[in-house]
Amino acid sequence: MGTPPEASTRLADHAAAVSDEAWNKAADHFDEQQLASILLMIAVTNLFNRLNAPIRQVAGSW
């Protein structure tokens, strides 16, 4: 299933994107604030990827 960051970007692959097992492994290494920061970074990255796709903006080309 992969790590929580990887699993959270693969939503179309399965209904429960991040398994309890993956989340618990991450929680063994990060506190709640760190986990929230990781999830926010994933969300922002996904947002920019979604915005760049239709306008064909290549990441890092600006």
FIDRENTI-846700 format. One record per atom (N, C-alpha, C, O): residue in one letter; x negated, y, z negated. Coordinates in steps of 0.2 Angstrom, whole numbers, padded with zeros to 4 digits, always signed. Each point is the difference from the previous one (the first is absolute). Layout:
! FIDRENTI-846700
AXYZ...
//
This chain:
! FIDRENTI-846700
M-0004-0006+0000M+0004+0006+0000M-0004+0006+0000M+0002+0005+0002G-0008-0005-0005G-0005+0006+0000G+0001+0004-0006G+0004-0002-0004T-0008+0007+0004T+0000+0005-0005T+0006+0004+0000T+0003+0001+0005P-0001+0002-0011P+0006+0005+0000P-0001+0005+0006P+0005+0001+0003P-0011+0003-0002P+0000+0005+0005P+0002-0004+0007P+0003+0003+0004E-0006-0008-0003E+0001-0004+0007E+0007-0002+0000E+0003+0001+0005A-0001-0004-0010A+0007-0003+0000A+0005+0006+0001A+0005-0001+0003S-0006+0007-0006S+0005+0005+0000S+0000+0003+0007S+0005+0004+0001T-0010-0005+0003T+0001+0003+0007T+0003-0005+0005T+0000+0001+0006R+0001-0007-0008R+0003-0006+0004R+0007-0001-0001R+0002-0006-0001L+0002+0011+0000L+0007-0001-0002L+0004-0004+0005L+0005-0003-0002A-0007+0003+0008A+0004-0003+0005A-0001-0008+0000A+0004-0004+0003D-0010+0002-0006D-0001-0007+0000D+0004-0004-0005D+0001-0006+0002H+0002+0009-0007H+0004-0004-0005H+0003+0005-0004H-0001+0006-0001A+0007-0009-0002A+0004+0005-0004A-0003+0003-0006A+0001+0005-0002A-0005-0010-0002A-0003+0003-0006A-0007+0001+0001A-0004-0004+0000A+0002+0010+0002A-0006+0002+0003A-0006-0002-0005A-0005-0003+0002V+0006+0005-0008V-0005-0001-0005V+0002-0005-0005V+0005+0002-0004S-0008-0007+0004S+0002-0006-0005S-0002+0002-0007S-0004+0004-0001D+0008-0007-0004D-0002+0001-0007D-0007-0002-0001D-0004+0004-0004E+0001-0009+0007E-0006-0002-0001E-0005+0005+0002E-0005+0002-0003A+0006+0001+0009A-0005+0005+0003A+0000+0006-0004A-0005+0003-0002W+0011-0001-0001W+0001+0006-0004W-0003-0001-0007W-0004+0004-0002N+0005-0010+0000N-0004-0001-0007N-0007+0000+0001N-0004+0002-0005K+0001-0005+0010K-0007+0000+0001K-0003+0008+0000K-0005+0001-0003A+0009+0003+0007A-0002+0007+0000A+0001+0003-0007A-0005+0004-0002A+0010-0006-0001A+0001+0003-0007A-0005-0002-0005A-0002+0003-0005D-0002-0008+0006D-0005-0003-0004D-0006+0005+0001D-0005+0000-0004H+0004+0004+0010H-0005+0004+0001H+0001+0007+0000H-0005+0004-0001F+0011-0002+0001F+0002+0007+0000F+0006+0002-0005F+0004-0004-0001D-0005+0010-0002D+0006+0002-0004D+0006+0003+0004D-0001+0000+0006E+0006+0002-0009E+0006+0002+0003E-0001+0006+0005E+0002+0000+0005Q-0006+0005-0008Q-0002+0006+0004Q-0004-0002+0006Q+0001+0003+0005Q-0006-0007-0006Q-0004-0002+0006Q+0005-0004+0005Q-0001+0001+0006L+0005-0005-0008L+0004-0004+0005L+0005+0005+0003L+0001-0001+0006A+0002+0006-0009A+0004+0005+0003A-0004+0004+0005A+0002+0001+0005S-0008+0000-0007S-0005+0004+0005S-0001-0004+0006S+0000+0003+0006I-0001-0009-0007I-0001-0005+0006I+0006+0000+0005I-0001+0000+0006L+0007-0001-0009L+0006+0000+0003L+0001+0006+0004L+0002+0000+0006L-0003+0006-0009L+0001+0006+0003L-0005+0001+0006L+0002+0003+0005M-0008-0005-0006M-0005+0001+0006M+0002-0005+0006M+0000+0002+0006I+0003-0008-0008I+0003-0004+0005I+0005+0003+0004I+0001+0000+0006A+0004+0003-0010A+0006+0003+0003A-0002+0006+0005A+0002+0001+0005V-0007+0003-0008V-0002+0006+0004V-0004-0002+0007V+0001+0002+0005T-0005-0007-0006T-0003-0003+0006T+0005-0003+0005T-0001+0001+0006N+0006-0004-0009N+0005-0003+0005N+0004+0006+0003N+0002-0001+0006L-0001+0006-0010L+0004+0006+0003L-0004+0002+0006L+0003+0001+0006F-0009+0001-0007F-0004+0002+0006F-0001-0004+0006F+0000+0002+0005N-0001-0009-0007N+0000-0005+0006N+0007+0000+0004N+0000+0000+0006R+0005+0001-0010R+0007+0000+0003R+0001+0007+0004R+0003-0001+0006L-0006+0006-0008L+0001+0006+0004L-0005+0001+0006L+0002+0002+0005N-0008-0005-0006N-0005+0000+0005N+0002-0005+0006N-0001+0002+0006A+0005-0007-0007A+0002-0005+0005A+0004+0003+0006A-0002+0000+0006P+0007+0004-0008P+0004+0002+0006P-0003+0006+0004P+0001+0001+0006I-0006+0003-0010I-0003+0005+0004I-0007-0002+0003I-0004+0004+0002R+0003-0010-0003R-0007-0003+0002R-0006+0003-0002R-0005+0001+0003Q+0005+0002-0009Q-0006+0003-0004Q-0004-0006-0002Q+0002-0004-0005V-0008+0004+0007V-0005-0005-0002V-0002+0002-0007V-0003+0005-0001A+0003-0010-0004A-0002+0002-0007A-0008+0002+0001A-0004-0003+0003G+0003+0008-0007G-0007+0003+0000G-0002+0004+0006G-0006+0002+0000S+0010-0001+0005S-0002+0004+0006S+0000+0007-0001S-0002+0004+0004W+0005-0001-0009W+0001+0007-0001W-0006+0002-0004W-0001+0006-0001
//
